[in-house]
Amino acid sequence: MFDTLEAAHDYLTGYVHWYNHEHRHSGIALFSPAQVGDGSWEQTWKTRDQALQNYYLRHRERFHERPRTPAPADLVGINLPKEKQPTN
């Protein structure tokens, strides 16, 4: 696929940056891994939540109940032991 090691390195460097900083992951509430890692997701979450709650207050007839804005789980992983399974 790649003609040189440098070409593979360049591709992966760009991909890893995109994956960690631009791609929004459904498993972490549509935040990027970088946002979750550095804690900046919290401010974005507040903005999302405020917009959603304002919309709810203006259009209650469109909802069965007050909406909840998703946030990243406290713990995520693959094949976690049962005692460490996330609760949300």
PDB file with one MODEL, atoms N, CA, C and O in Angstrom:
MODEL        1
ATOM      1  N   MET A   1       0.818  -1.192   0.000  1.00  0.00           N
ATOM      2  CA  MET A   1       0.000   0.000   0.000  1.00  0.00           C
ATOM      3  C   MET A   1       0.865   1.261   0.000  1.00  0.00           C
ATOM      4  O   MET A   1       0.550   2.226  -0.696  1.00  0.00           O
ATOM      5  N   PHE A   2       1.947   1.260   0.771  1.00  0.00           N
ATOM      6  CA  PHE A   2       2.821   2.430   0.827  1.00  0.00           C
ATOM      7  C   PHE A   2       4.129   2.104   0.129  1.00  0.00           C
ATOM      8  O   PHE A   2       4.663   1.003   0.267  1.00  0.00           O
ATOM      9  N   ASP A   3       4.639   3.066  -0.617  1.00  0.00           N
ATOM     10  CA  ASP A   3       5.887   2.854  -1.349  1.00  0.00           C
ATOM     11  C   ASP A   3       7.113   2.927  -0.453  1.00  0.00           C
ATOM     12  O   ASP A   3       8.121   2.269  -0.707  1.00  0.00           O
ATOM     13  N   THR A   4       7.016   3.743   0.608  1.00  0.00           N
ATOM     14  CA  THR A   4       8.164   3.889   1.501  1.00  0.00           C
ATOM     15  C   THR A   4       7.703   3.891   2.958  1.00  0.00           C
ATOM     16  O   THR A   4       6.526   4.100   3.253  1.00  0.00           O
ATOM     17  N   LEU A   5       8.635   3.658   3.844  1.00  0.00           N
ATOM     18  CA  LEU A   5       8.343   3.734   5.269  1.00  0.00           C
ATOM     19  C   LEU A   5       7.929   5.161   5.638  1.00  0.00           C
ATOM     20  O   LEU A   5       7.049   5.352   6.477  1.00  0.00           O
ATOM     21  N   GLU A   6       8.541   6.136   5.034  1.00  0.00           N
ATOM     22  CA  GLU A   6       8.207   7.542   5.289  1.00  0.00           C
ATOM     23  C   GLU A   6       6.756   7.832   4.885  1.00  0.00           C
ATOM     24  O   GLU A   6       6.048   8.554   5.587  1.00  0.00           O
ATOM     25  N   ALA A   7       6.321   7.276   3.765  1.00  0.00           N
ATOM     26  CA  ALA A   7       4.940   7.484   3.322  1.00  0.00           C
ATOM     27  C   ALA A   7       3.958   6.877   4.326  1.00  0.00           C
ATOM     28  O   ALA A   7       2.935   7.489   4.631  1.00  0.00           O
ATOM     29  N   ALA A   8       4.255   5.693   4.837  1.00  0.00           N
ATOM     30  CA  ALA A   8       3.403   5.055   5.844  1.00  0.00           C
ATOM     31  C   ALA A   8       3.380   5.892   7.123  1.00  0.00           C
ATOM     32  O   ALA A   8       2.325   6.100   7.723  1.00  0.00           O
ATOM     33  N   HIS A   9       4.550   6.364   7.527  1.00  0.00           N
ATOM     34  CA  HIS A   9       4.652   7.194   8.725  1.00  0.00           C
ATOM     35  C   HIS A   9       3.828   8.466   8.567  1.00  0.00           C
ATOM     36  O   HIS A   9       3.083   8.837   9.474  1.00  0.00           O
ATOM     37  N   ASP A  10       3.953   9.132   7.436  1.00  0.00           N
ATOM     38  CA  ASP A  10       3.202  10.371   7.198  1.00  0.00           C
ATOM     39  C   ASP A  10       1.701  10.119   7.235  1.00  0.00           C
ATOM     40  O   ASP A  10       0.950  10.896   7.823  1.00  0.00           O
ATOM     41  N   TYR A  11       1.269   9.033   6.604  1.00  0.00           N
ATOM     42  CA  TYR A  11      -0.158   8.704   6.593  1.00  0.00           C
ATOM     43  C   TYR A  11      -0.661   8.454   8.013  1.00  0.00           C
ATOM     44  O   TYR A  11      -1.682   9.007   8.420  1.00  0.00           O
ATOM     45  N   LEU A  12       0.047   7.631   8.755  1.00  0.00           N
ATOM     46  CA  LEU A  12      -0.404   7.295  10.107  1.00  0.00           C
ATOM     47  C   LEU A  12      -0.353   8.496  11.046  1.00  0.00           C
ATOM     48  O   LEU A  12      -1.205   8.622  11.926  1.00  0.00           O
ATOM     49  N   THR A  13       0.611   9.366  10.878  1.00  0.00           N
ATOM     50  CA  THR A  13       0.673  10.576  11.696  1.00  0.00           C
ATOM     51  C   THR A  13      -0.579  11.419  11.485  1.00  0.00           C
ATOM     52  O   THR A  13      -1.166  11.907  12.451  1.00  0.00           O
ATOM     53  N   GLY A  14      -0.985  11.593  10.251  1.00  0.00           N
ATOM     54  CA  GLY A  14      -2.203  12.352   9.952  1.00  0.00           C
ATOM     55  C   GLY A  14      -3.451  11.656  10.458  1.00  0.00           C
ATOM     56  O   GLY A  14      -4.360  12.293  10.990  1.00  0.00           O
ATOM     57  N   TYR A  15      -3.488  10.333  10.285  1.00  0.00           N
ATOM     58  CA  TYR A  15      -4.661   9.569  10.710  1.00  0.00           C
ATOM     59  C   TYR A  15      -4.827   9.613  12.228  1.00  0.00           C
ATOM     60  O   TYR A  15      -5.932   9.824  12.728  1.00  0.00           O
ATOM     61  N   VAL A  16      -3.752   9.417  12.945  1.00  0.00           N
ATOM     62  CA  VAL A  16      -3.828   9.431  14.411  1.00  0.00           C
ATOM     63  C   VAL A  16      -4.270  10.806  14.908  1.00  0.00           C
ATOM     64  O   VAL A  16      -5.063  10.896  15.845  1.00  0.00           O
ATOM     65  N   HIS A  17      -3.772  11.868  14.300  1.00  0.00           N
ATOM     66  CA  HIS A  17      -4.200  13.216  14.688  1.00  0.00           C
ATOM     67  C   HIS A  17      -5.704  13.380  14.439  1.00  0.00           C
ATOM     68  O   HIS A  17      -6.431  13.853  15.313  1.00  0.00           O
ATOM     69  N   TRP A  18      -6.165  12.990  13.255  1.00  0.00           N
ATOM     70  CA  TRP A  18      -7.596  13.085  12.940  1.00  0.00           C
ATOM     71  C   TRP A  18      -8.420  12.280  13.931  1.00  0.00           C
ATOM     72  O   TRP A  18      -9.413  12.776  14.464  1.00  0.00           O
ATOM     73  N   TYR A  19      -8.016  11.048  14.177  1.00  0.00           N
ATOM     74  CA  TYR A  19      -8.766  10.156  15.059  1.00  0.00           C
ATOM     75  C   TYR A  19      -8.862  10.714  16.473  1.00  0.00           C
ATOM     76  O   TYR A  19      -9.922  10.624  17.094  1.00  0.00           O
ATOM     77  N   ASN A  20      -7.804  11.276  16.985  1.00  0.00           N
ATOM     78  CA  ASN A  20      -7.790  11.770  18.360  1.00  0.00           C
ATOM     79  C   ASN A  20      -8.360  13.171  18.534  1.00  0.00           C
ATOM     80  O   ASN A  20      -8.835  13.505  19.620  1.00  0.00           O
ATOM     81  N   HIS A  21      -8.326  14.005  17.487  1.00  0.00           N
ATOM     82  CA  HIS A  21      -8.717  15.411  17.653  1.00  0.00           C
ATOM     83  C   HIS A  21      -9.949  15.830  16.859  1.00  0.00           C
ATOM     84  O   HIS A  21     -10.606  16.803  17.232  1.00  0.00           O
ATOM     85  N   GLU A  22     -10.280  15.138  15.792  1.00  0.00           N
ATOM     86  CA  GLU A  22     -11.391  15.575  14.945  1.00  0.00           C
ATOM     87  C   GLU A  22     -12.557  14.596  14.928  1.00  0.00           C
ATOM     88  O   GLU A  22     -13.712  15.019  14.898  1.00  0.00           O
ATOM     89  N   HIS A  23     -12.282  13.322  14.945  1.00  0.00           N
ATOM     90  CA  HIS A  23     -13.328  12.304  14.875  1.00  0.00           C
ATOM     91  C   HIS A  23     -14.116  12.281  16.174  1.00  0.00           C
ATOM     92  O   HIS A  23     -13.541  12.227  17.261  1.00  0.00           O
ATOM     93  N   ARG A  24     -15.447  12.323  16.052  1.00  0.00           N
ATOM     94  CA  ARG A  24     -16.317  12.285  17.222  1.00  0.00           C
ATOM     95  C   ARG A  24     -16.796  10.855  17.414  1.00  0.00           C
ATOM     96  O   ARG A  24     -17.391  10.272  16.507  1.00  0.00           O
ATOM     97  N   HIS A  25     -16.544  10.291  18.577  1.00  0.00           N
ATOM     98  CA  HIS A  25     -16.823   8.887  18.849  1.00  0.00           C
ATOM     99  C   HIS A  25     -18.181   8.711  19.519  1.00  0.00           C
ATOM    100  O   HIS A  25     -18.470   9.356  20.526  1.00  0.00           O
ATOM    101  N   SER A  26     -19.003   7.845  18.963  1.00  0.00           N
ATOM    102  CA  SER A  26     -20.314   7.595  19.557  1.00  0.00           C
ATOM    103  C   SER A  26     -20.184   6.968  20.939  1.00  0.00           C
ATOM    104  O   SER A  26     -21.044   7.187  21.793  1.00  0.00           O
ATOM    105  N   GLY A  27     -19.150   6.207  21.174  1.00  0.00           N
ATOM    106  CA  GLY A  27     -18.963   5.559  22.461  1.00  0.00           C
ATOM    107  C   GLY A  27     -18.589   6.507  23.591  1.00  0.00           C
ATOM    108  O   GLY A  27     -18.665   6.137  24.763  1.00  0.00           O
ATOM    109  N   ILE A  28     -18.186   7.726  23.248  1.00  0.00           N
ATOM    110  CA  ILE A  28     -17.868   8.729  24.267  1.00  0.00           C
ATOM    111  C   ILE A  28     -18.680   9.999  24.012  1.00  0.00           C
ATOM    112  O   ILE A  28     -18.175  11.118  24.090  1.00  0.00           O
ATOM    113  N   ALA A  29     -19.964   9.776  23.702  1.00  0.00           N
ATOM    114  CA  ALA A  29     -20.958  10.858  23.602  1.00  0.00           C
ATOM    115  C   ALA A  29     -20.617  11.903  22.541  1.00  0.00           C
ATOM    116  O   ALA A  29     -20.883  13.090  22.730  1.00  0.00           O
ATOM    117  N   LEU A  30     -20.039  11.471  21.443  1.00  0.00           N
ATOM    118  CA  LEU A  30     -19.682  12.328  20.306  1.00  0.00           C
ATOM    119  C   LEU A  30     -18.665  13.416  20.661  1.00  0.00           C
ATOM    120  O   LEU A  30     -18.704  14.524  20.127  1.00  0.00           O
ATOM    121  N   PHE A  31     -17.767  13.075  21.564  1.00  0.00           N
ATOM    122  CA  PHE A  31     -16.609  13.914  21.844  1.00  0.00           C
ATOM    123  C   PHE A  31     -15.391  13.228  21.236  1.00  0.00           C
ATOM    124  O   PHE A  31     -15.440  12.042  20.911  1.00  0.00           O
ATOM    125  N   SER A  32     -14.302  13.971  21.084  1.00  0.00           N
ATOM    126  CA  SER A  32     -13.071  13.359  20.590  1.00  0.00           C
ATOM    127  C   SER A  32     -12.293  12.794  21.779  1.00  0.00           C
ATOM    128  O   SER A  32     -12.484  13.242  22.910  1.00  0.00           O
ATOM    129  N   PRO A  33     -11.417  11.815  21.534  1.00  0.00           N
ATOM    130  CA  PRO A  33     -10.583  11.308  22.621  1.00  0.00           C
ATOM    131  C   PRO A  33      -9.747  12.416  23.274  1.00  0.00           C
ATOM    132  O   PRO A  33      -9.533  12.395  24.486  1.00  0.00           O
ATOM    133  N   ALA A  34      -9.282  13.365  22.493  1.00  0.00           N
ATOM    134  CA  ALA A  34      -8.485  14.462  23.058  1.00  0.00           C
ATOM    135  C   ALA A  34      -9.322  15.297  24.022  1.00  0.00           C
ATOM    136  O   ALA A  34      -8.833  15.686  25.082  1.00  0.00           O
ATOM    137  N   GLN A  35     -10.586  15.578  23.668  1.00  0.00           N
ATOM    138  CA  GLN A  35     -11.456  16.349  24.559  1.00  0.00           C
ATOM    139  C   GLN A  35     -11.686  15.606  25.873  1.00  0.00           C
ATOM    140  O   GLN A  35     -11.654  16.206  26.947  1.00  0.00           O
ATOM    141  N   VAL A  36     -11.916  14.313  25.779  1.00  0.00           N
ATOM    142  CA  VAL A  36     -12.139  13.525  26.994  1.00  0.00           C
ATOM    143  C   VAL A  36     -10.852  13.459  27.807  1.00  0.00           C
ATOM    144  O   VAL A  36     -10.885  13.558  29.033  1.00  0.00           O
ATOM    145  N   GLY A  37      -9.734  13.295  27.136  1.00  0.00           N
ATOM    146  CA  GLY A  37      -8.455  13.187  27.829  1.00  0.00           C
ATOM    147  C   GLY A  37      -8.053  14.457  28.560  1.00  0.00           C
ATOM    148  O   GLY A  37      -7.522  14.392  29.669  1.00  0.00           O
ATOM    149  N   ASP A  38      -8.299  15.611  27.949  1.00  0.00           N
ATOM    150  CA  ASP A  38      -7.860  16.864  28.601  1.00  0.00           C
ATOM    151  C   ASP A  38      -8.965  17.549  29.396  1.00  0.00           C
ATOM    152  O   ASP A  38      -8.729  18.583  30.020  1.00  0.00           O
ATOM    153  N   GLY A  39     -10.169  16.979  29.379  1.00  0.00           N
ATOM    154  CA  GLY A  39     -11.267  17.532  30.170  1.00  0.00           C
ATOM    155  C   GLY A  39     -12.038  18.654  29.495  1.00  0.00           C
ATOM    156  O   GLY A  39     -13.010  19.153  30.062  1.00  0.00           O
ATOM    157  N   SER A  40     -11.632  19.062  28.302  1.00  0.00           N
ATOM    158  CA  SER A  40     -12.332  20.167  27.631  1.00  0.00           C
ATOM    159  C   SER A  40     -13.739  19.788  27.179  1.00  0.00           C
ATOM    160  O   SER A  40     -14.517  20.665  26.804  1.00  0.00           O
ATOM    161  N   TRP A  41     -14.080  18.503  27.207  1.00  0.00           N
ATOM    162  CA  TRP A  41     -15.421  18.057  26.834  1.00  0.00           C
ATOM    163  C   TRP A  41     -16.474  18.674  27.752  1.00  0.00           C
ATOM    164  O   TRP A  41     -17.612  18.884  27.331  1.00  0.00           O
ATOM    165  N   GLU A  42     -16.110  18.966  28.999  1.00  0.00           N
ATOM    166  CA  GLU A  42     -17.090  19.459  29.961  1.00  0.00           C
ATOM    167  C   GLU A  42     -17.707  20.782  29.523  1.00  0.00           C
ATOM    168  O   GLU A  42     -18.917  20.965  29.657  1.00  0.00           O
ATOM    169  N   GLN A  43     -16.908  21.704  29.005  1.00  0.00           N
ATOM    170  CA  GLN A  43     -17.446  22.988  28.539  1.00  0.00           C
ATOM    171  C   GLN A  43     -18.328  22.780  27.317  1.00  0.00           C
ATOM    172  O   GLN A  43     -19.389  23.393  27.205  1.00  0.00           O
ATOM    173  N   THR A  44     -17.896  21.921  26.404  1.00  0.00           N
ATOM    174  CA  THR A  44     -18.719  21.622  25.233  1.00  0.00           C
ATOM    175  C   THR A  44     -20.026  20.968  25.654  1.00  0.00           C
ATOM    176  O   THR A  44     -21.080  21.268  25.093  1.00  0.00           O
ATOM    177  N   TRP A  45     -19.963  20.070  26.646  1.00  0.00           N
ATOM    178  CA  TRP A  45     -21.168  19.422  27.153  1.00  0.00           C
ATOM    179  C   TRP A  45     -22.136  20.458  27.723  1.00  0.00           C
ATOM    180  O   TRP A  45     -23.339  20.381  27.471  1.00  0.00           O
ATOM    181  N   LYS A  46     -21.626  21.423  28.485  1.00  0.00           N
ATOM    182  CA  LYS A  46     -22.482  22.472  29.053  1.00  0.00           C
ATOM    183  C   LYS A  46     -23.183  23.260  27.956  1.00  0.00           C
ATOM    184  O   LYS A  46     -24.365  23.582  28.078  1.00  0.00           O
ATOM    185  N   THR A  47     -22.457  23.570  26.886  1.00  0.00           N
ATOM    186  CA  THR A  47     -23.049  24.293  25.761  1.00  0.00           C
ATOM    187  C   THR A  47     -24.132  23.455  25.093  1.00  0.00           C
ATOM    188  O   THR A  47     -25.216  23.963  24.803  1.00  0.00           O
ATOM    189  N   ARG A  48     -23.852  22.175  24.844  1.00  0.00           N
ATOM    190  CA  ARG A  48     -24.844  21.272  24.251  1.00  0.00           C
ATOM    191  C   ARG A  48     -26.082  21.158  25.140  1.00  0.00           C
ATOM    192  O   ARG A  48     -27.214  21.243  24.665  1.00  0.00           O
ATOM    193  N   ASP A  49     -25.843  20.965  26.437  1.00  0.00           N
ATOM    194  CA  ASP A  49     -26.954  20.791  27.360  1.00  0.00           C
ATOM    195  C   ASP A  49     -27.819  22.043  27.424  1.00  0.00           C
ATOM    196  O   ASP A  49     -29.046  21.948  27.418  1.00  0.00           O
ATOM    197  N   GLN A  50     -27.198  23.201  27.483  1.00  0.00           N
ATOM    198  CA  GLN A  50     -27.964  24.452  27.534  1.00  0.00           C
ATOM    199  C   GLN A  50     -28.816  24.611  26.283  1.00  0.00           C
ATOM    200  O   GLN A  50     -29.977  25.008  26.374  1.00  0.00           O
ATOM    201  N   ALA A  51     -28.256  24.307  25.115  1.00  0.00           N
ATOM    202  CA  ALA A  51     -29.020  24.410  23.867  1.00  0.00           C
ATOM    203  C   ALA A  51     -30.190  23.435  23.872  1.00  0.00           C
ATOM    204  O   ALA A  51     -31.301  23.796  23.484  1.00  0.00           O
ATOM    205  N   LEU A  52     -29.948  22.207  24.307  1.00  0.00           N
ATOM    206  CA  LEU A  52     -31.008  21.205  24.329  1.00  0.00           C
ATOM    207  C   LEU A  52     -32.102  21.582  25.325  1.00  0.00           C
ATOM    208  O   LEU A  52     -33.288  21.454  25.020  1.00  0.00           O
ATOM    209  N   GLN A  53     -31.719  22.036  26.489  1.00  0.00           N
ATOM    210  CA  GLN A  53     -32.721  22.413  27.497  1.00  0.00           C
ATOM    211  C   GLN A  53     -33.513  23.645  27.063  1.00  0.00           C
ATOM    212  O   GLN A  53     -34.717  23.717  27.304  1.00  0.00           O
ATOM    213  N   ASN A  54     -32.862  24.603  26.433  1.00  0.00           N
ATOM    214  CA  ASN A  54     -33.583  25.766  25.898  1.00  0.00           C
ATOM    215  C   ASN A  54     -34.582  25.347  24.835  1.00  0.00           C
ATOM    216  O   ASN A  54     -35.706  25.848  24.809  1.00  0.00           O
ATOM    217  N   TYR A  55     -34.187  24.437  23.961  1.00  0.00           N
ATOM    218  CA  TYR A  55     -35.099  23.942  22.939  1.00  0.00           C
ATOM    219  C   TYR A  55     -36.288  23.232  23.586  1.00  0.00           C
ATOM    220  O   TYR A  55     -37.433  23.409  23.170  1.00  0.00           O
ATOM    221  N   TYR A  56     -36.001  22.438  24.596  1.00  0.00           N
ATOM    222  CA  TYR A  56     -37.067  21.740  25.316  1.00  0.00           C
ATOM    223  C   TYR A  56     -38.062  22.739  25.914  1.00  0.00           C
ATOM    224  O   TYR A  56     -39.273  22.552  25.802  1.00  0.00           O
ATOM    225  N   LEU A  57     -37.557  23.787  26.539  1.00  0.00           N
ATOM    226  CA  LEU A  57     -38.442  24.775  27.161  1.00  0.00           C
ATOM    227  C   LEU A  57     -39.313  25.502  26.141  1.00  0.00           C
ATOM    228  O   LEU A  57     -40.441  25.888  26.448  1.00  0.00           O
ATOM    229  N   ARG A  58     -38.797  25.688  24.935  1.00  0.00           N
ATOM    230  CA  ARG A  58     -39.567  26.358  23.869  1.00  0.00           C
ATOM    231  C   ARG A  58     -40.528  25.417  23.155  1.00  0.00           C
ATOM    232  O   ARG A  58     -41.521  25.871  22.587  1.00  0.00           O
ATOM    233  N   HIS A  59     -40.251  24.103  23.173  1.00  0.00           N
ATOM    234  CA  HIS A  59     -41.037  23.141  22.394  1.00  0.00           C
ATOM    235  C   HIS A  59     -41.345  21.884  23.207  1.00  0.00           C
ATOM    236  O   HIS A  59     -41.067  20.774  22.754  1.00  0.00           O
ATOM    237  N   ARG A  60     -41.903  22.043  24.373  1.00  0.00           N
ATOM    238  CA  ARG A  60     -42.194  20.893  25.240  1.00  0.00           C
ATOM    239  C   ARG A  60     -43.109  19.872  24.574  1.00  0.00           C
ATOM    240  O   ARG A  60     -43.051  18.683  24.887  1.00  0.00           O
ATOM    241  N   GLU A  61     -43.939  20.329  23.669  1.00  0.00           N
ATOM    242  CA  GLU A  61     -44.874  19.409  23.005  1.00  0.00           C
ATOM    243  C   GLU A  61     -44.162  18.364  22.148  1.00  0.00           C
ATOM    244  O   GLU A  61     -44.772  17.361  21.778  1.00  0.00           O
ATOM    245  N   ARG A  62     -42.925  18.569  21.834  1.00  0.00           N
ATOM    246  CA  ARG A  62     -42.164  17.621  21.013  1.00  0.00           C
ATOM    247  C   ARG A  62     -41.487  16.520  21.833  1.00  0.00           C
ATOM    248  O   ARG A  62     -40.853  15.628  21.269  1.00  0.00           O
ATOM    249  N   PHE A  63     -41.620  16.580  23.155  1.00  0.00           N
ATOM    250  CA  PHE A  63     -40.921  15.647  24.044  1.00  0.00           C
ATOM    251  C   PHE A  63     -41.905  14.916  24.940  1.00  0.00           C
ATOM    252  O   PHE A  63     -42.944  15.463  25.311  1.00  0.00           O
ATOM    253  N   HIS A  64     -41.578  13.689  25.283  1.00  0.00           N
ATOM    254  CA  HIS A  64     -42.352  12.940  26.264  1.00  0.00           C
ATOM    255  C   HIS A  64     -41.863  13.250  27.671  1.00  0.00           C
ATOM    256  O   HIS A  64     -42.627  13.183  28.634  1.00  0.00           O
ATOM    257  N   GLU A  65     -40.583  13.590  27.780  1.00  0.00           N
ATOM    258  CA  GLU A  65     -39.976  13.932  29.064  1.00  0.00           C
ATOM    259  C   GLU A  65     -38.783  14.830  28.801  1.00  0.00           C
ATOM    260  O   GLU A  65     -38.341  14.968  27.660  1.00  0.00           O
ATOM    261  N   ARG A  66     -38.256  15.446  29.866  1.00  0.00           N
ATOM    262  CA  ARG A  66     -37.105  16.340  29.707  1.00  0.00           C
ATOM    263  C   ARG A  66     -35.923  15.541  29.148  1.00  0.00           C
ATOM    264  O   ARG A  66     -35.592  14.475  29.669  1.00  0.00           O
ATOM    265  N   PRO A  67     -35.290  16.053  28.094  1.00  0.00           N
ATOM    266  CA  PRO A  67     -34.166  15.317  27.495  1.00  0.00           C
ATOM    267  C   PRO A  67     -32.922  15.371  28.379  1.00  0.00           C
ATOM    268  O   PRO A  67     -32.734  16.292  29.174  1.00  0.00           O
ATOM    269  N   ARG A  68     -32.087  14.358  28.211  1.00  0.00           N
ATOM    270  CA  ARG A  68     -30.818  14.244  28.929  1.00  0.00           C
ATOM    271  C   ARG A  68     -29.691  14.332  27.913  1.00  0.00           C
ATOM    272  O   ARG A  68     -29.709  13.633  26.899  1.00  0.00           O
ATOM    273  N   THR A  69     -28.728  15.172  28.176  1.00  0.00           N
ATOM    274  CA  THR A  69     -27.586  15.340  27.285  1.00  0.00           C
ATOM    275  C   THR A  69     -26.538  14.284  27.629  1.00  0.00           C
ATOM    276  O   THR A  69     -26.049  14.253  28.758  1.00  0.00           O
ATOM    277  N   PRO A  70     -26.183  13.415  26.672  1.00  0.00           N
ATOM    278  CA  PRO A  70     -25.204  12.351  26.961  1.00  0.00           C
ATOM    279  C   PRO A  70     -23.829  12.913  27.328  1.00  0.00           C
ATOM    280  O   PRO A  70     -23.402  13.943  26.806  1.00  0.00           O
ATOM    281  N   ALA A  71     -23.163  12.228  28.220  1.00  0.00           N
ATOM    282  CA  ALA A  71     -21.797  12.563  28.623  1.00  0.00           C
ATOM    283  C   ALA A  71     -20.966  11.281  28.541  1.00  0.00           C
ATOM    284  O   ALA A  71     -21.517  10.182  28.599  1.00  0.00           O
ATOM    285  N   PRO A  72     -19.658  11.413  28.408  1.00  0.00           N
ATOM    286  CA  PRO A  72     -18.818  10.214  28.382  1.00  0.00           C
ATOM    287  C   PRO A  72     -18.955   9.428  29.688  1.00  0.00           C
ATOM    288  O   PRO A  72     -19.160  10.002  30.758  1.00  0.00           O
ATOM    289  N   ALA A  73     -18.838   8.129  29.577  1.00  0.00           N
ATOM    290  CA  ALA A  73     -18.859   7.270  30.768  1.00  0.00           C
ATOM    291  C   ALA A  73     -17.621   7.562  31.620  1.00  0.00           C
ATOM    292  O   ALA A  73     -16.599   8.026  31.113  1.00  0.00           O
ATOM    293  N   ASP A  74     -17.729   7.286  32.905  1.00  0.00           N
ATOM    294  CA  ASP A  74     -16.581   7.479  33.790  1.00  0.00           C
ATOM    295  C   ASP A  74     -15.453   6.504  33.489  1.00  0.00           C
ATOM    296  O   ASP A  74     -14.279   6.817  33.685  1.00  0.00           O
ATOM    297  N   LEU A  75     -15.821   5.314  33.008  1.00  0.00           N
ATOM    298  CA  LEU A  75     -14.848   4.269  32.725  1.00  0.00           C
ATOM    299  C   LEU A  75     -15.216   3.593  31.422  1.00  0.00           C
ATOM    300  O   LEU A  75     -16.358   3.172  31.237  1.00  0.00           O
ATOM    301  N   VAL A  76     -14.261   3.487  30.521  1.00  0.00           N
ATOM    302  CA  VAL A  76     -14.484   2.774  29.269  1.00  0.00           C
ATOM    303  C   VAL A  76     -13.339   1.808  29.044  1.00  0.00           C
ATOM    304  O   VAL A  76     -12.229   2.022  29.531  1.00  0.00           O
ATOM    305  N   GLY A  77     -13.611   0.754  28.312  1.00  0.00           N
ATOM    306  CA  GLY A  77     -12.560  -0.202  28.023  1.00  0.00           C
ATOM    307  C   GLY A  77     -13.127  -1.403  27.290  1.00  0.00           C
ATOM    308  O   GLY A  77     -14.333  -1.506  27.067  1.00  0.00           O
ATOM    309  N   ILE A  78     -12.244  -2.297  26.924  1.00  0.00           N
ATOM    310  CA  ILE A  78     -12.620  -3.519  26.226  1.00  0.00           C
ATOM    311  C   ILE A  78     -12.370  -4.679  27.174  1.00  0.00           C
ATOM    312  O   ILE A  78     -11.313  -4.771  27.798  1.00  0.00           O
ATOM    313  N   ASN A  79     -13.353  -5.562  27.275  1.00  0.00           N
ATOM    314  CA  ASN A  79     -13.231  -6.752  28.120  1.00  0.00           C
ATOM    315  C   ASN A  79     -12.889  -6.415  29.574  1.00  0.00           C
ATOM    316  O   ASN A  79     -12.016  -7.038  30.178  1.00  0.00           O
ATOM    317  N   LEU A  80     -13.590  -5.419  30.122  1.00  0.00           N
ATOM    318  CA  LEU A  80     -13.361  -5.048  31.520  1.00  0.00           C
ATOM    319  C   LEU A  80     -13.869  -6.156  32.436  1.00  0.00           C
ATOM    320  O   LEU A  80     -14.873  -6.799  32.129  1.00  0.00           O
ATOM    321  N   PRO A  81     -13.188  -6.384  33.554  1.00  0.00           N
ATOM    322  CA  PRO A  81     -13.711  -7.339  34.521  1.00  0.00           C
ATOM    323  C   PRO A  81     -15.080  -6.875  35.011  1.00  0.00           C
ATOM    324  O   PRO A  81     -15.341  -5.673  35.046  1.00  0.00           O
ATOM    325  N   LYS A  82     -15.951  -7.796  35.387  1.00  0.00           N
ATOM    326  CA  LYS A  82     -17.308  -7.446  35.791  1.00  0.00           C
ATOM    327  C   LYS A  82     -17.356  -6.396  36.894  1.00  0.00           C
ATOM    328  O   LYS A  82     -18.247  -5.547  36.883  1.00  0.00           O
ATOM    329  N   GLU A  83     -16.435  -6.425  37.835  1.00  0.00           N
ATOM    330  CA  GLU A  83     -16.460  -5.455  38.922  1.00  0.00           C
ATOM    331  C   GLU A  83     -16.092  -4.042  38.465  1.00  0.00           C
ATOM    332  O   GLU A  83     -16.265  -3.085  39.220  1.00  0.00           O
ATOM    333  N   LYS A  84     -15.586  -3.903  37.236  1.00  0.00           N
ATOM    334  CA  LYS A  84     -15.224  -2.580  36.720  1.00  0.00           C
ATOM    335  C   LYS A  84     -16.130  -2.128  35.580  1.00  0.00           C
ATOM    336  O   LYS A  84     -15.800  -1.153  34.906  1.00  0.00           O
ATOM    337  N   GLN A  85     -17.234  -2.782  35.341  1.00  0.00           N
ATOM    338  CA  GLN A  85     -18.152  -2.422  34.269  1.00  0.00           C
ATOM    339  C   GLN A  85     -18.757  -1.045  34.561  1.00  0.00           C
ATOM    340  O   GLN A  85     -19.133  -0.772  35.701  1.00  0.00           O
ATOM    341  N   PRO A  86     -18.856  -0.172  33.546  1.00  0.00           N
ATOM    342  CA  PRO A  86     -19.502   1.135  33.750  1.00  0.00           C
ATOM    343  C   PRO A  86     -20.969   0.949  34.145  1.00  0.00           C
ATOM    344  O   PRO A  86     -21.617  -0.015  33.738  1.00  0.00           O
ATOM    345  N   THR A  87     -21.473   1.879  34.935  1.00  0.00           N
ATOM    346  CA  THR A  87     -22.843   1.785  35.410  1.00  0.00           C
ATOM    347  C   THR A  87     -23.801   2.686  34.658  1.00  0.00           C
ATOM    348  O   THR A  87     -25.005   2.576  34.889  1.00  0.00           O
ATOM    349  N   ASN A  88     -23.354   3.578  33.766  1.00  0.00           N
ATOM    350  CA  ASN A  88     -24.296   4.456  33.061  1.00  0.00           C
ATOM    351  C   ASN A  88     -24.588   3.988  31.696  1.00  0.00           C
ATOM    352  O   ASN A  88     -25.363   4.620  30.978  1.00  0.00           O
TER     353      ASN A  88
ENDMDL
END
